Amino acid sequence: MAAFDPWDPDFLADPYPAYAELRARGRVQYFEPTNQWLVPHHADVSALLRDRRLGRTYQHRFTHEEFGRSAPAPEHEPFHTLNDHGMLDLEPPDHTRIRRLVSKAFTPRTVERLKPYVARLAGELVDGLVQDGGGDLLADVAEPLPVAVIAEMLGIPEADRAPLRPWSADICGMYELNPSEDTAAKAVRASVEFSEYLRELIAERRKEPGDDLVSGLIEAHDEGDRLTEQEMISTAVLLLNAGHEATVNATVNGWYALFRNPAQLAALRADPSLVPTAIEELMRYDTPLQLFERWVLDEIEIDGTTVPRGAEIAMLFGSANHDPAVFHHPAHLDLTRRDNPHISFSAGIHYCIGAPLARIELAASMTALLERAPTLALAAEPKRKPNFVIRGLEGLAVTV
């Protein structure tokens, strides 16, 4: 039987058999190496994401001591200051206030207006790949597209964008299970550098506002919505990180899955109208975010097991998306799947605010690749990143 071991290369290559074993064992299991309670079933994950007895933080109600937790190491403080002021790690009323402001930039109308820009950029990136006869789909298409789009929305000048992806990668390393001291040091350095850059950008936008999200957040603050400078910085970093990490990994995980399922790829090439359902199915089939954590603010019971206040629950998105109680033949890639309530974008108050934009980006790159690179093929077996929580590839070598 496959074992749940988030540090084992064999597990990382294909975690889904281990998830099946977890689901067979029950609805909740304690995992000692990370001091977490694992929840593998779709119904439970979906319900707990909406359960207000759980929270992304506990500091709005308890001190570290009251909650039975240790304060973060002082040397990690720059990362935690940056992370803890972003809406993903806040609870109401702060979460509500910040999300209300940011959501103005992600209304269906605003996102729809971005469609031509996203489609044009995707086409240009794919044309470059075709002209070169192939390359790395990750570095040449999957990464530059969402990074450019979110940087454009934030108002980050093109000349300043090179460090964005490395900063993001270093910060996101802290979301893995039991990160090492080296990972923490990189995250702290990136947090300091990224924060300093954004502080300067905010100062510039105060003097010369533009038609961008940073200027919009400054304006909202000036009108009395009480957004602190740290909240502005943390929000911008969260939008950059969340605004491309999932899209990048969904793109390469998705295309790698298509290359391994040639009949499905042939069906997609024969009928590009499948793109919308294909995107949803690929995000379900190999989930970019495998795990999402919540603190237990008030004791809960799952299937007769009491999970105490102060515990941490790990909701296994990848397992939930392969739960046969919800998905017919979950191990089978089916681009025509209509009944597809995957939870790759989370649920509840922390549902991904950028989901409509991510879908537009994924559709734009997939459509451009189908139209302009109809003979796209895998050039070499890719190496998977040694990460569990954020699931992706080191690269995806392709030929055209």
C-alpha positions as CSV (number, residue, x, y, z in Angstrom):
1,M,0.0,0.0,0.0
2,A,1.2,3.5,-0.8
3,A,2.2,5.6,2.3
4,F,1.5,9.3,2.9
5,D,5.0,10.7,3.1
6,P,5.2,14.3,1.8
7,W,9.0,14.2,1.7
8,D,9.4,10.9,-0.3
9,P,10.2,11.4,-4.0
10,D,8.0,8.4,-5.0
11,F,5.0,9.9,-3.1
12,L,5.7,13.3,-4.7
13,A,5.8,11.7,-8.2
14,D,2.2,10.3,-7.6
15,P,0.5,11.1,-4.3
16,Y,-2.9,9.9,-5.4
17,P,-2.6,6.1,-4.4
18,A,-1.6,7.2,-0.9
19,Y,-4.6,9.5,-0.8
20,A,-6.9,6.5,-1.6
21,E,-5.4,4.7,1.4
22,L,-6.0,7.7,3.6
23,R,-9.6,7.9,2.6
24,A,-10.1,4.2,3.2
25,R,-8.7,4.6,6.7
26,G,-11.3,7.2,7.7
27,R,-12.3,10.8,7.7
28,V,-9.6,12.3,9.9
29,Q,-6.1,11.1,10.9
30,Y,-3.4,12.6,13.1
31,F,-0.1,12.9,11.3
32,E,2.7,13.2,13.9
33,P,5.6,14.4,11.7
34,T,3.8,17.8,11.1
35,N,1.5,17.7,14.2
36,Q,-1.5,18.1,11.9
37,W,-4.9,16.4,11.5
38,L,-5.2,15.2,7.9
39,V,-8.7,15.5,6.2
40,P,-8.8,13.5,2.9
41,H,-12.5,13.4,1.9
42,H,-14.2,15.9,-0.4
43,A,-17.3,16.4,1.7
44,D,-15.3,17.1,4.8
45,V,-12.8,19.4,3.1
46,S,-15.6,21.4,1.4
47,A,-17.5,21.7,4.7
48,L,-14.5,22.7,6.8
49,L,-13.4,25.4,4.4
50,R,-16.7,27.1,5.3
51,D,-16.6,26.3,9.0
52,R,-16.1,29.4,11.1
53,R,-14.8,27.3,14.0
54,L,-11.6,27.2,11.9
55,G,-9.4,30.1,10.9
56,R,-6.4,30.9,8.9
57,T,-5.1,32.7,11.9
58,Y,-5.9,32.6,15.7
59,Q,-4.3,35.9,16.7
60,H,-7.6,37.8,16.3
61,R,-8.9,35.8,19.3
62,F,-5.9,34.4,21.2
63,T,-2.3,35.1,22.1
64,H,0.3,32.4,21.1
65,E,0.4,31.3,24.8
66,E,-3.4,31.1,25.1
67,F,-3.6,29.0,22.0
68,G,-0.8,26.6,23.2
69,R,1.6,27.7,20.4
70,S,5.0,29.2,20.3
71,A,5.6,32.6,18.8
72,P,7.6,32.5,15.5
73,A,11.4,32.8,15.8
74,P,12.4,36.5,16.0
75,E,14.7,36.1,13.0
76,H,11.7,35.0,10.9
77,E,9.8,38.2,11.8
78,P,10.0,39.9,8.3
79,F,8.3,37.0,6.7
80,H,5.6,36.8,9.3
81,T,4.9,40.5,9.2
82,L,4.5,40.3,5.5
83,N,2.5,37.1,5.5
84,D,0.2,37.9,8.5
85,H,-1.1,41.2,7.0
86,G,-2.3,39.6,3.7
87,M,-6.0,38.8,3.5
88,L,-5.3,35.0,3.0
89,D,-4.0,34.9,6.6
90,L,-6.6,37.2,8.1
91,E,-10.1,36.6,9.5
92,P,-13.0,39.1,9.6
93,P,-13.3,42.0,10.1
94,D,-9.8,42.7,8.7
95,H,-10.2,40.1,5.9
96,T,-13.6,41.5,4.9
97,R,-12.3,45.1,4.7
98,I,-9.3,44.2,2.6
99,R,-11.0,41.7,0.3
100,R,-13.8,44.3,-0.3
101,L,-11.2,46.8,-1.6
102,V,-9.2,44.2,-3.7
103,S,-12.3,42.6,-5.2
104,K,-13.0,45.8,-7.1
105,A,-10.0,44.9,-9.3
106,F,-11.3,41.4,-9.9
107,T,-15.0,42.0,-10.9
108,P,-16.2,40.0,-13.9
109,R,-16.2,43.2,-15.9
110,T,-12.7,44.2,-15.0
111,V,-11.3,40.7,-15.7
112,E,-13.3,40.5,-19.0
113,R,-11.5,43.8,-20.1
114,L,-8.2,42.0,-19.6
115,K,-9.0,39.2,-22.1
116,P,-7.6,40.8,-25.2
117,Y,-4.3,41.8,-23.4
118,V,-4.0,38.2,-22.0
119,A,-4.8,36.6,-25.4
120,R,-2.3,38.8,-27.2
121,L,0.5,38.2,-24.7
122,A,-0.2,34.4,-24.8
123,G,0.0,34.5,-28.6
124,E,3.3,36.3,-28.5
125,L,4.9,33.9,-26.0
126,V,3.7,30.9,-28.0
127,D,5.0,32.4,-31.2
128,G,8.4,32.7,-29.6
129,L,8.3,29.1,-28.6
130,V,7.4,28.0,-32.1
131,Q,10.1,30.1,-33.7
132,D,12.7,28.5,-31.5
133,G,11.4,25.0,-32.4
134,G,10.5,24.3,-28.8
135,G,12.0,25.1,-25.4
136,D,10.8,25.0,-21.8
137,L,7.1,25.5,-21.6
138,L,7.4,26.6,-18.0
139,A,10.0,29.3,-18.5
140,D,8.8,30.4,-22.0
141,V,5.0,30.5,-21.6
142,A,3.6,29.3,-18.3
143,E,5.6,31.7,-16.0
144,P,5.9,34.9,-18.0
145,L,2.1,35.1,-18.8
146,P,0.5,35.4,-15.4
147,V,3.5,37.3,-13.9
148,A,3.2,39.9,-16.6
149,V,-0.6,40.1,-16.1
150,I,-0.6,40.6,-12.3
151,A,2.5,42.9,-12.5
152,E,0.6,45.0,-15.1
153,M,-2.5,45.1,-12.8
154,L,-0.4,46.2,-9.8
155,G,1.4,48.8,-11.9
156,I,4.9,47.3,-11.5
157,P,7.0,48.7,-14.4
158,E,8.4,46.1,-16.9
159,A,12.0,47.0,-16.1
160,D,11.4,46.0,-12.4
161,R,9.8,42.6,-13.0
162,A,12.8,40.3,-13.1
163,P,13.0,39.7,-9.3
164,L,9.3,39.1,-8.9
165,R,9.3,35.3,-9.6
166,P,12.4,34.5,-7.5
167,W,11.0,36.6,-4.6
168,S,7.7,34.7,-4.9
169,A,9.4,31.3,-5.1
170,D,11.5,32.0,-1.9
171,I,8.5,33.3,0.0
172,C,6.3,30.4,-1.0
173,G,8.9,27.9,0.3
174,M,7.6,28.7,3.8
175,Y,4.2,27.2,2.9
176,E,5.7,23.7,2.6
177,L,5.6,21.3,5.6
178,N,8.3,21.8,8.2
179,P,10.4,24.2,6.2
180,S,14.2,24.2,6.8
181,E,16.2,27.0,8.3
182,D,17.7,27.6,4.8
183,T,14.2,27.9,3.3
184,A,13.2,30.3,6.1
185,A,16.4,32.5,5.6
186,K,15.6,32.8,1.9
187,A,12.0,33.7,2.6
188,V,13.0,36.3,5.1
189,R,15.5,37.9,2.6
190,A,12.9,37.9,-0.1
191,S,10.3,39.4,2.2
192,V,12.6,42.2,3.1
193,E,13.6,43.0,-0.5
194,F,10.1,42.7,-1.9
195,S,8.7,44.9,0.9
196,E,11.3,47.6,0.4
197,Y,10.6,47.6,-3.3
198,L,6.9,48.0,-2.8
199,R,7.4,50.7,-0.2
200,E,9.2,52.7,-2.8
201,L,6.6,52.0,-5.4
202,I,3.8,53.1,-3.1
203,A,5.7,56.3,-2.4
204,E,6.0,57.0,-6.1
205,R,2.3,56.2,-6.7
206,R,1.4,58.7,-3.9
207,K,3.1,61.4,-5.8
208,E,2.0,60.2,-9.3
209,P,-1.1,57.9,-9.2
210,G,-1.7,55.6,-12.1
211,D,-4.5,53.5,-13.4
212,D,-3.4,50.4,-11.4
213,L,-4.2,48.5,-8.3
214,V,-1.6,49.9,-6.0
215,S,-2.8,53.4,-6.8
216,G,-6.4,52.2,-6.2
217,L,-5.4,50.9,-2.8
218,I,-3.7,54.2,-1.9
219,E,-6.8,56.1,-3.0
220,A,-9.1,53.9,-1.0
221,H,-6.9,54.4,2.1
222,D,-7.0,58.2,1.5
223,E,-10.8,58.1,1.4
224,G,-10.9,56.5,4.8
225,D,-10.9,52.7,4.3
226,R,-8.1,52.4,6.8
227,L,-5.7,50.3,4.7
228,T,-2.3,50.5,6.4
229,E,0.9,50.7,4.3
230,Q,1.8,47.2,5.6
231,E,-1.6,45.9,4.5
232,M,-1.0,47.4,1.0
233,I,2.5,45.8,0.8
234,S,1.2,42.4,2.0
235,T,-1.8,42.6,-0.3
236,A,0.4,43.3,-3.3
237,V,2.8,40.4,-2.5
238,L,-0.2,38.0,-1.9
239,L,-1.7,39.0,-5.3
240,L,1.6,38.5,-7.1
241,N,2.3,35.2,-5.4
242,A,-1.2,33.8,-5.5
243,G,-1.8,35.5,-8.9
244,H,0.7,33.3,-10.7
245,E,1.9,30.3,-8.7
246,A,-1.3,28.3,-9.2
247,T,-1.6,29.3,-12.8
248,V,2.1,28.4,-13.6
249,N,1.7,25.0,-12.0
250,A,-1.7,24.3,-13.4
251,T,-0.3,25.0,-16.9
252,V,2.7,22.6,-16.7
253,N,0.9,20.0,-14.6
254,G,-1.9,20.1,-17.1
255,W,0.2,19.8,-20.3
256,Y,2.3,17.0,-18.7
257,A,-1.0,15.2,-18.0
258,L,-2.1,15.7,-21.6
259,F,1.2,14.3,-23.0
260,R,0.7,11.2,-20.8
261,N,-2.9,10.9,-22.0
262,P,-2.5,11.1,-25.8
263,A,-6.1,10.2,-26.6
264,Q,-7.4,13.1,-24.5
265,L,-4.9,15.5,-26.1
266,A,-6.0,14.3,-29.6
267,A,-9.6,14.9,-28.6
268,L,-8.8,18.4,-27.4
269,R,-6.9,19.2,-30.6
270,A,-9.8,17.9,-32.7
271,D,-12.3,20.0,-30.7
272,P,-10.9,23.2,-29.1
273,S,-14.4,24.0,-27.7
274,L,-13.4,21.5,-24.9
275,V,-10.9,24.1,-23.5
276,P,-13.2,25.3,-20.7
277,T,-14.0,21.8,-19.3
278,A,-10.4,20.7,-20.0
279,I,-9.1,23.5,-17.7
280,E,-11.4,22.4,-14.9
281,E,-10.5,18.8,-15.3
282,L,-6.8,19.3,-15.5
283,M,-6.9,21.4,-12.3
284,R,-8.8,18.5,-10.6
285,Y,-6.7,15.7,-12.1
286,D,-3.3,17.1,-10.8
287,T,-4.1,19.8,-8.3
288,P,-1.6,22.7,-8.1
289,L,-2.3,23.3,-4.4
290,Q,-2.3,20.0,-2.6
291,L,-2.9,21.1,1.0
292,F,-4.5,24.0,2.8
293,E,-4.2,24.6,6.5
294,R,-6.6,25.9,9.1
295,W,-6.3,26.4,12.9
296,V,-9.0,24.9,15.1
297,L,-10.4,28.0,17.0
298,D,-13.2,26.0,18.7
299,E,-13.2,22.3,19.3
300,I,-14.8,20.3,16.5
301,E,-15.8,16.7,16.0
302,I,-15.2,14.7,12.8
303,D,-16.7,11.2,12.5
304,G,-16.5,10.7,16.3
305,T,-13.0,12.1,16.6
306,T,-12.6,15.3,18.7
307,V,-10.1,17.7,17.3
308,P,-9.2,20.1,20.1
309,R,-8.8,23.9,20.0
310,G,-5.2,24.8,19.1
311,A,-4.8,21.9,16.7
312,E,-4.0,22.4,13.0
313,I,-6.1,20.8,10.3
314,A,-4.5,19.9,6.9
315,M,-7.2,19.7,4.2
316,L,-5.9,17.6,1.4
317,F,-7.2,19.2,-1.8
318,G,-5.5,16.7,-4.1
319,S,-7.2,13.8,-2.2
320,A,-10.6,15.6,-2.2
321,N,-10.3,16.1,-6.0
322,H,-9.8,12.3,-6.4
323,D,-12.6,11.2,-4.1
324,P,-14.7,8.6,-5.9
325,A,-17.7,9.6,-3.7
326,V,-17.9,12.7,-5.8
327,F,-16.0,12.0,-9.1
328,H,-16.7,9.1,-11.4
329,H,-13.5,7.3,-12.1
330,P,-11.3,10.0,-10.5
331,A,-8.0,8.5,-11.7
332,H,-9.2,8.8,-15.3
333,L,-8.5,12.1,-17.2
334,D,-11.8,13.1,-18.9
335,L,-11.7,16.5,-20.6
336,T,-15.5,16.3,-21.2
337,R,-16.3,15.9,-17.5
338,R,-19.2,18.2,-16.7
339,D,-20.0,17.4,-13.1
340,N,-16.7,18.7,-11.7
341,P,-17.0,20.4,-8.3
342,H,-13.2,20.4,-7.7
343,I,-12.0,22.6,-4.9
344,S,-8.7,23.7,-6.4
345,F,-9.7,27.4,-5.9
346,S,-10.7,26.7,-2.2
347,A,-14.1,27.7,-0.9
348,G,-15.8,29.9,1.7
349,I,-14.5,33.4,2.6
350,H,-11.0,32.5,1.3
351,Y,-12.2,31.3,-2.1
352,C,-9.6,32.4,-4.6
353,I,-10.4,36.0,-5.6
354,G,-8.4,35.6,-8.8
355,A,-10.1,32.5,-10.0
356,P,-11.8,34.2,-13.0
357,L,-8.5,35.7,-14.1
358,A,-6.7,32.4,-13.7
359,R,-9.3,30.7,-15.9
360,I,-8.8,33.4,-18.6
361,E,-5.0,33.0,-18.5
362,L,-5.2,29.2,-18.6
363,A,-7.6,29.4,-21.5
364,A,-5.5,31.9,-23.4
365,S,-2.3,29.9,-23.2
366,M,-4.0,26.6,-24.0
367,T,-5.8,28.1,-27.0
368,A,-2.6,29.7,-28.3
369,L,-0.7,26.4,-28.0
370,L,-3.5,24.4,-29.7
371,E,-3.7,26.9,-32.6
372,R,-0.1,27.9,-33.0
373,A,1.8,24.8,-31.9
374,P,-0.4,21.9,-33.1
375,T,2.5,19.4,-33.0
376,L,3.6,20.3,-29.5
377,A,5.2,17.2,-27.9
378,L,7.2,16.3,-24.8
379,A,10.9,16.4,-25.4
380,A,12.1,14.8,-22.2
381,E,10.6,13.5,-18.9
382,P,10.4,16.5,-16.5
383,K,11.7,16.6,-13.0
384,R,9.2,17.3,-10.4
385,K,9.9,20.0,-7.8
386,P,10.7,18.6,-4.4
387,N,7.6,20.3,-2.9
388,F,4.4,18.8,-1.7
389,V,2.0,21.7,-0.9
390,I,2.6,23.6,-4.1
391,R,2.8,20.9,-6.7
392,G,4.7,21.7,-9.9
393,L,7.6,20.8,-12.2
394,E,11.2,22.2,-12.5
395,G,10.5,22.6,-16.2
396,L,8.7,21.1,-19.2
397,A,10.9,20.6,-22.2
398,V,8.8,20.5,-25.4
399,T,9.4,20.4,-29.2
400,V,7.3,22.0,-31.9
